[in-house]
Amino acid sequence: MSSFFSVPASQRKRKRPEGATSKPSRKQPRNVSPSRSKRARDPAGRDESISGSESDLSGADDGAAEYESSVSDSEIEGETAAERRLRLAERYLENIKQEVETTGVGFDAEDVDRDLIADRLKEDVAGTKGKIYKFVANELDIEGASHMFFRHDNQAVLSVSAHPPYIYATRKDGSVVKWELPSNPPAEKQQSNMTPRRRPIKRICGKGRVIKPEASETSKPAKSTFLGHKAAIVCSAISPSGEFLATGGMDNKLVIWSTKNLRPIKVFSQHRDSVTGLAFRQTISNAQQSAGGPRSTGGETLYSSSADRTLKVWNVSQQSSGYIETLFGHQDVIMDVDAPAIERCVSVGARDRTARLWKVAEESQLVFRGGGVGAIPKPGKLKAQNIELAPELLEKVESAKEHHEGSIDRVTILDNELFVTGADNGAISLWSIHKKKALYTYPLAHGLDPPITAEEYYVEEDPKEKAREVSGSAEVPVKQAPRGITALKALPLSDVFVTGSWDGFVRAWKIRGDRRGFDPVGIVGTPRTLSINAPTPATDADSGDEDKVVVLGSSPPADPRIVHGLVTDLAVFEQGDRNEESLFIVASVAKEQRMGRWHSYGTGVGRQRIDGKNGCMIFEVGRHQKSDLVNH
C-alpha cells in the first residue's frame, strides 16, 4: 500500500457514508463517528494494533507506512492528518522513553539541572568556610600552555594586576597601562606553544593629572596639586569589584585610580618610606553571603606595606576613601602583603625572617619564624608517597644547608589557614596558622646561578694564575648563588600557585591532598617535546652549566628560556565556561628587580650578560582532554 503522505490530495478525501444527505453530512463532525466509537469501546484492541510495530518511527514516511500496515482502512478513513501526526509523535516519544528506561542511556534535563545547582551550592558553602575547594592542578595542561610577550614601550614593568578581562601593568616611569584580553575563544586548540591564543589590546596609559586650584582675588594663588606618582611604581592591587586600582611607589605615595579611565582619585602620603606591597581584602559572591559568608561594610578594605616597617589599613569607596589604622611589629622592611576574605592579612618582613598574621578585628598578631632549610623527609613517608623522589629530595636538602635564608620577600594566601612564602635563597615554604614552623619547605626551587669565572672575579692580567695562588686551581673558590623567589602568586581557594625568578621560566606547584606539602607540576609553557626539571644542586655543581633542556631526538636549543628577563610580579585568574575555565598567568618582566638594580639583564655590565626585555608575558593554560586525564 502506498504511503499516506505520497497519495495525491484528491484521493485523500474522506468518503461519505452511503445514503447520507448533504445536510446531515455537515453536522457529522459534531457526532462521534462509528469508527471512533468502535475505538473508544475497544481501546485494548487499538493499543494492541499500534504496539505491533517495532520501529522507532524515526521518519514521517516510515511511521505512516508502518501505521497503515497495522491498522484497518476504516481507522485511516476516520482520522484526520493532524490526528495521525500527533499520534505518531506520541508513539515515537513513548518508544524513546521505554528505551531510556530499559537501557539506561540518555539523561533527564531536570536531573542535570539539579546536579548543577547542587554543585554550585557546595562550592558556595566551601567558599564561605575559606578552605581550598578548587582542586584543578591535575586538570591543567601546564606544559602545553600558549604564551606571548607584549609591551607598551621599553620601560621596565615592576608589577601587574588583573581583573578579567583587563590587565594593569605599572612601570618604572610612574605610569600605568591598561590592557584588554579579547574574550573570543580560538577556533581550534593550538598545537604549538609559540602561537598565542589571544593577544591583549592596549586601552589606556595613565600618568596622573594636575589639579589647578580656583583663583581668588583676595588671597595668593595656591600651588597646583599633582595626583599620581613621581617615581617608580613597585606594587599594585585591583579591587575585587574591579572599580579601583591601588598603586604604591618609591615616592612614599599610595594612589587610588579609577579603572574606567585610569584617572587618579585619591593620593595618600601617610607612609614615611616606599610602599612595597598592596592587597585588597577578597570578597565573595552574593550567593556565598546568603550562605553565611562575611558581608561587605560599604567599602573595600585595602592593606599596604612599606619600607617604614608598618602596615596601614584603608577603606576605599566611591563616596570617600580614608585611613583606618596602622599595624606595628616587623623589624625590617615589609616586602609583601596578602589578604583573604576575612579581616586578616599576612605580611613578610624581609631580613627579620618572619611572616606575621594580623588579626585586625582582635588587634593581635601571630609570628611565624623562617630561616630553616626544611626537614629531611622520613623514609616511611617517602615510601607511602613516592619513593623515587627520595634521593633527589635528600640531595636538595643537604645542599640547601649551604645556602641560608637571609630574607623572606614574597607571600601569597591559599585559603584562611594556609599561605606560602618565598625567600632569597630560592626556598618556598608552606605555612599553617596553627603551626609556628613551616609545614614543608622546598629548597632551591629555581636552581643556582652559573659559577663565576676567574676572568670575572679577578681584575689582574692573568686571572687564572691569581686563582691558582689563592685556591691552588684555576677555578674560583666561590659558591654558586641560589636564584631567589622574586614573584609568587596563588589562585585563591585552589591547590595551584606559581613562582618566578630570573632563570627564564615560570614554575607551577600543587598542594598535596593532605594539605601538608606541595609538589612541582612543571614549567608553564614548556613544549611537550622538552624535558625540563627543577635543577638540583648536585647537577649544577658538577656541570657548571645552567638548567639543561633536552629535545627528544634532536640537539639542545641554544636558548631554551621562555621569559627573557626577571619576573618581577605575577597575576593569576580564570576565564571561560564553567568547569572548562582556562587559567591565565600574567608575568611582568624587567631587566632589573623591582626594588633595585641588584641584577641587570641586557646591559652587558658585570657577569650578567643575558639578553632581557621589559614588558609582560601572558600564559593561557587550558584543561586536559579526558583521554589525557586517564593517562595521568
C-alpha positions, -999 to 999 in steps of 0.1 A, spaced: 0 0 0 13 34 -9 22 59 19 -4 82 32 18 112 25 25 101 -10 -11 98 -21 -24 128 -41 -46 152 -22 -76 145 -44 -75 108 -33 -71 116 4 -106 130 8 -128 111 33 -156 90 17 -191 100 27 -214 73 42 -238 58 17 -274 71 18 -265 103 37 -278 136 26 -258 167 23 -275 184 52 -267 157 78 -232 154 64 -224 189 75 -233 180 111 -215 147 110 -182 160 126 -201 171 157 -211 135 164 -188 106 172 -181 86 140 -187 49 141 -150 42 138 -142 64 168 -170 48 188 -156 15 180 -121 25 191 -134 41 223 -153 9 232 -123 -13 223 -91 5 234 -73 -27 241 -76 -38 205 -64 -4 193 -33 -4 216 -26 -39 205 -27 -30 168 -4 0 175 21 -19 196 25 -44 167 50 -20 151 86 -25 163 101 6 146 112 38 164 93 58 138 123 79 131 108 94 99 74 105 89 72 83 58 83 52 76 60 59 105 30 64 83 37 32 63 40 11 95 9 26 109 -11 18 78 2 -18 79 -10 -22 114 -44 -6 114 -75 -11 93 -88 11 64 -117 22 85 -94 38 111 -74 56 84 -106 70 70 -118 81 104 -86 101 113 -75 135 101 -40 142 90 -33 163 122 -46 135 145 -24 110 126 8 131 131 0 137 167 -4 100 174 28 91 156 47 117 176 33 104 209 42 69 199 78 79 190 83 97 223 69 67 242 94 44 224 123 66 233 112 68 269 110 30 271 144 27 256 159 50 281 143 32 310 154 -3 298 189 5 286 198 34 309 211 55 280 202 92 279 197 119 305 170 139 322 173 177 319 157 181 354 183 158 369 211 176 352 199 210 364 195 196 399 231 183 399 244 216 386 226 235 413 239 211 440 275 215 428 271 253 428 257 253 464 286 231 475 311 255 461 294 285 477 294 268 511 331 258 507 339 294 497 322 308 529 344 284 550 375 298 534 391 264 526 406 251 494 379 236 472 392 241 436 414 210 430 423 218 394 461 212 394 457 177 377 433 190 351 455 219 339 477 214 308 507 233 323 533 222 298 510 228 268 502 264 277 504 290 250 522 322 257 531 356 242 551 387 250 535 422 248 546 457 259 538 494 256 574 507 253 608 499 267 601 509 303 606 483 330 574 467 342 576 463 380 541 450 389 510 436 374 473 432 384 444 416 366 406 417 368 392 398 338 392 408 311 416 437 319 453 437 329 470 466 346 508 470 344 528 495 364 561 508 352 593 524 364 584 559 350 553 561 373 527 553 347 500 526 345 490 508 312 456 491 309 453 461 285 422 442 275 422 404 268 398 395 240 371 371 250 367 353 217 379 318 220 402 303 194 386 283 165 407 252 174 433 243 200 468 254 191 493 226 190 524 248 194 530 269 224 548 295 202 515 308 187 494 328 212 457 322 216 447 357 224 466 390 220 460 417 247 449 451 233 462 483 248 435 506 260 448 535 282 481 547 296 476 568 328 503 591 341 485 612 367 470 646 364 475 681 377 447 699 396 448 737 394 430 755 423 404 781 417 417 817 415 409 840 444 410 878 443 419 883 480 444 855 487 476 845 469 473 819 441 476 784 455 500 759 441 488 732 417 484 697 430 496 666 411 477 634 415 499 605 406 534 591 411 566 609 406 588 578 410 587 541 401 555 521 409 567 489 426 534 473 436 497 473 427 464 457 436 430 456 419 398 457 440 375 426 439 348 448 423 372 459 395 364 496 402 397 507 418 433 502 412 458 509 441 494 515 433 524 522 456 557 537 446 592 547 456 578 583 463 561 571 495 527 575 479 496 553 477 474 563 448 438 551 441 429 551 404 396 547 386 398 517 363 374 531 338 397 560 326 428 554 347 425 588 364 438 592 400 410 596 425 429 599 458 465 601 469 477 591 504 511 601 517 509 587 553 538 563 547 572 576 555 591 553 531 585 534 499 552 515 496 563 479 489 531 458 489 493 461 484 464 437 488 427 442 488 405 420 511 390 393 490 352 393 487 327 366 480 296 364 459 260 372 469 252 335 470 280 329 494 269 358 516 234 343 518 250 310 528 267 326 558 298 344 545 311 378 556 293 408 542 307 440 528 306 470 551 300 496 523 337 499 512 366 477 501 394 471 526 430 477 514 462 467 532 495 485 524 531 475 535 560 499 535 597 501 540 590 522 571 582 488 588 545 494 592 512 482 576 483 505 572 446 497 567 425 518 544 389 519 533 382 526 496 348 535 482 333 558 456 319 582 483 350 585 504 383 568 509 404 571 541 429 558 566 418 534 593 448 523 614 485 513 615 499 479 624 534 477 640 556 447 647 581 440 619 618 447 625 627 453 589 613 464 555 579 447 549 583 434 514 549 419 506 514 415 520 483 394 510 448 391 524 419 366 525 382 372 527 381 377 564 396 406 584 431 394 584 463 398 564 497 382 561 530 401 556 567 392 554 595 412 569 625 407 547 656 403 568 638 398 601 628 365 585 593 364 599 558 361 585 531 377 605 494 370 605 475 402 616 440 397 632 427 432 626 394 428 645 411 412 675 440 436 674 466 408 677 492 391 656 509 357 651 546 354 644 560 327 621 598 325 621 616 313 590 652 306 583 650 268 581 660 247 551 633 221 556 632 188 574 647 157 558 617 136 547 613 103 566 618 71 546 583 58 557 565 89 543 585 88 511 577 52 506 540 59 511 540 88 487 567 84 460 599 65 469 616 76 436 619 112 449 639 102 480 674 105 466 667 138 449 650 153 479 678 142 502 704 158 480 685 191 477 680 193 515 717 186 521 729 211 495 704 237 507 721 238 541 749 257 525 725 285 513 710 301 544 678 321 542 686 358 545 653 374 536 617 365 531 605 385 502 572 371 489 539 358 503 506 346 489 475 332 506 459 299 496 429 300 520 421 312 555 445 287 571 474 282 546 498 306 530 531 303 510 563 323 513 593 327 490 629 336 502 661 350 487 678 315 488 652 300 465 632 282 492 594 280 491 577 273 524 541 262 532 527 276 565 496 269 586 482 294 610 481 266 636 519 259 634 548 283 642 572 265 619 568 258 582 548 226 573 570 220 543 600 237 526 611 231 490 647 244 487 664 259 456 631 259 437 646 278 407 681 264 409 715 280 411 732 307 391 761 295 369 795 296 386 816 327 382 847 326 361 882 337 370 881 365 344 850 379 360 862 375 396 898 389 393 909 420 375 946 411 373 962 405 339 964 367 345 932 358 365 939 321 363 974 325 379 958 346 406 932 319 412 959 293 415 977 313 441 945 317 462 929 282 458 955 261 441 934 257 410 922 277 380 886 277 394 873 305 416 866 293 451 832 309 452 799 291 458 771 292 433 744 317 444 708 305 445 681 322 425 657 340 448 619 340 446 610 373 430 573 366 423 548 344 439 510 341 434 482 316 440 448 311 425 425 318 455 410 288 472 427 264 449 456 239 450 477 258 424 503 285 428 531 298 406 566 313 412 590 334 392 627 342 393 655 351 368 660 315 354 638 322 324 608 301 335 575 304 355 571 273 376 537 258 388 532 239 420 503 220 435 492 214 471 490 178 482 458 162 493 468 161 530 474 199 528 508 194 545 531 198 514 533 206 477 549 192 446 562 207 414 537 205 385 561 217 357 573 247 339 545 268 324 546 269 286 572 242 281 566 222 249 558 186 254 590 176 234 611 193 260 621 177 293 629 204 319 632 196 356 639 218 385 677 219 388 693 200 416 724 214 434 744 183 426 737 186 388 746 223 387 777 218 408 790 190 387 784 205 353 787 242 360 760 250 334 726 264 336 694 243 336 697 217 310 670 213 284 670 183 262 649 180 230 639 144 223 656 133 191 675 165 184 703 187 198 696 210 227 683 245 217 707 275 221 683 294 244 655 274 260 643 302 282 607 313 278 609 345 299 638 367 288 644 388 319 635 388 356 599 381 367 590 410 390 554 401 397 526 376 388 488 377 384 466 346 381 429 344 372 404 321 355 382 329 325 358 307 304 328 285 307 320 268 340 342 237 346 361 245 314 379 277 326 413 285 312 439 296 337 457 328 328 491 337 342 504 372 336 541 379 344 557 414 345 592 412 331 621 436 336 658 439 332 662 446 369 645 437 402 616 458 413 632 473 444 666 480 429 691 471 402 706 441 420 706 421 388 709 436 354 700 419 321 708 431 286 732 458 297 765 439 294 776 450 329 795 425 350 789 388 346 751 391 340 754 391 302 719 378 295 696 394 270 665 408 287 633 426 278 609 449 296 572 441 292 547 415 301 541 379 292 508 361 294 502 323 295 469 306 288 467 272 304 439 250 291 424 218 305 435 183 297 413 162 275 395 133 290 419 109 273 449 128 288 434 127 323 432 89 320 469 87 311 478 110 340 
